Amino acid sequence: MRDTEGMRGRWFWAWVLLGFAAAIGFVSLGVLVVVPAAVVAGAMASRPSIRSSAFGALTGMGLLLLFVAWLQREGPGTTCWHTASASGCDEHLNPLPWLAAGLALTAAGFVGHARRR
């Protein structure tokens, strides 16, 4: 029984990686990543033992949103910086919507996976 549970954990993290890649594809690269991710997801979903860990995809998407929230942590608005040799200003988004959506998706993925067991 232990070996089966270990494989479920590995498949969960495979789904996390796939969800992260699909979210990056959706946000920035479009068809370049979304189509291959959909093909891989279809192949993974064809087996019930692998499909049972598919909530990991939600966690992967949530992790990307948490990363965006972290990048925008100085927002919202403009922040200026300077060093001895350079200076500039950056425009930041409000990180709270990214944080809320990221936490919700990440938690939903973990809770959904835990309830499927």
Secondary structure, DSSP 4 states (H G I P E B T S, - for coil): -HHHHHHHHHHHHHHHHHHHHHHHIIIIITHHHHHHHHHHHHHHHTSHHHHTTTTHHHHHHHHHHHHHHHHTTT-SEEEEEE-SS-EEEEEE--HHHHHHHHHHHHHHHHHHHHHH-
